[in-house]
Amino acid sequence: MADEFNVNEYWLERGRKYIDEQHTPPEFHRLQEQFLLDVLQRSGLPMRRVLEIGCGFGRITRLLAETWPDASITALDLSPEQLANARRHCDGA
C-alpha cells in the first residue's frame, strides 16, 4: 500500500520554501487581491475582527490591514517559517 498523504507535512514543507518559489505572475496576485477587496467591501460585513487561516507569508494579511486599519486581524498558519515571514512582511501594517 502506498504511503498515506500527510496534508500537515505537505503544508509545513511548502511553507519552508514557498517565499522563494513564487511561480505565479504578479498580475494574477493583483487581480486576486482586487477581487477579494471587492467582495469584502460589497458584502457590507463589518471588518472589525478578521481571522485569516493559512496566512502564508502575509500578503493578504497586509492588504487587509492596510484597507481596514482599525480592524483587529488574527493570522494563522501551520508553518512556523511562514509565520515568521508574515511578521516581517506585515511589520508596521
C-alpha positions as CSV (number, residue, x, y, z in Angstrom):
1,M,0.0,0.0,0.0
2,A,1.3,3.4,-0.9
3,D,2.2,5.9,1.8
4,E,-0.7,8.0,3.0
5,F,-0.7,11.6,2.0
6,N,0.1,13.8,5.1
7,V,-1.5,17.1,4.5
8,N,0.2,18.7,7.5
9,E,3.6,17.7,6.4
10,Y,2.9,18.9,2.8
11,W,2.0,22.4,4.0
12,L,4.9,22.5,6.5
13,E,7.3,21.7,3.8
14,R,5.7,24.1,1.3
15,G,5.9,26.8,3.9
16,R,9.6,26.3,4.4
17,K,10.4,27.3,0.8
18,Y,7.3,29.0,-0.7
19,I,8.6,32.6,-0.5
20,D,11.5,31.5,-2.7
21,E,9.3,29.6,-5.2
22,Q,6.8,32.1,-6.3
23,H,5.8,31.0,-9.8
24,T,2.6,32.9,-10.1
25,P,2.7,36.1,-12.2
26,P,2.3,39.4,-10.2
27,E,-0.7,40.3,-12.3
28,F,-2.5,37.3,-11.0
29,H,-1.9,38.4,-7.4
30,R,-3.1,41.9,-8.1
31,L,-6.3,40.6,-9.7
32,Q,-6.8,38.2,-6.8
33,E,-6.3,40.9,-4.3
34,Q,-8.7,43.3,-6.1
35,F,-11.4,40.6,-6.3
36,L,-11.1,39.8,-2.6
37,L,-11.4,43.5,-1.7
38,D,-14.4,44.0,-4.0
39,V,-16.2,41.0,-2.5
40,L,-15.5,42.1,1.1
41,Q,-16.4,45.7,0.5
42,R,-19.6,44.8,-1.3
43,S,-20.6,42.3,1.4
44,G,-21.4,45.0,3.8
45,L,-19.8,42.9,6.6
46,P,-18.2,45.0,9.4
47,M,-14.5,44.4,9.2
48,R,-13.8,44.9,12.9
49,R,-12.4,41.4,13.6
50,V,-10.8,39.2,11.0
51,L,-9.4,35.7,11.2
52,E,-7.2,34.6,8.4
53,I,-6.5,30.9,8.3
54,G,-3.5,29.9,6.2
55,C,-1.9,33.4,6.0
56,G,1.3,32.2,4.4
57,F,3.8,35.0,4.2
58,G,1.2,37.6,4.9
59,R,0.4,39.1,1.5
60,I,-3.4,39.1,2.1
61,T,-2.9,39.9,5.8
62,R,-1.1,43.1,5.0
63,L,-3.7,44.0,2.3
64,L,-6.5,43.6,4.9
65,A,-4.6,45.7,7.5
66,E,-3.9,48.5,5.0
67,T,-7.5,48.5,3.8
68,W,-9.1,48.3,7.3
69,P,-6.5,49.8,9.6
70,D,-8.9,49.8,12.6
71,A,-9.6,46.0,12.3
72,S,-8.2,43.5,14.7
73,I,-6.6,40.8,12.5
74,T,-5.5,37.4,13.7
75,A,-3.5,35.5,11.1
76,L,-2.7,31.8,11.5
77,D,-0.5,29.4,9.6
78,L,0.6,25.8,10.1
79,S,4.2,26.7,9.1
80,P,6.4,28.5,11.7
81,E,8.6,29.7,8.9
82,Q,5.6,31.3,7.1
83,L,4.5,33.0,10.3
84,A,8.0,34.5,10.7
85,N,7.8,35.7,7.1
86,A,4.3,37.2,7.7
87,R,5.6,39.0,10.8
88,R,8.3,40.6,8.7
89,H,6.1,41.3,5.7
90,C,3.4,42.9,7.9
91,D,5.6,44.9,10.2
92,G,4.1,48.3,10.6
93,A,0.8,47.4,8.9
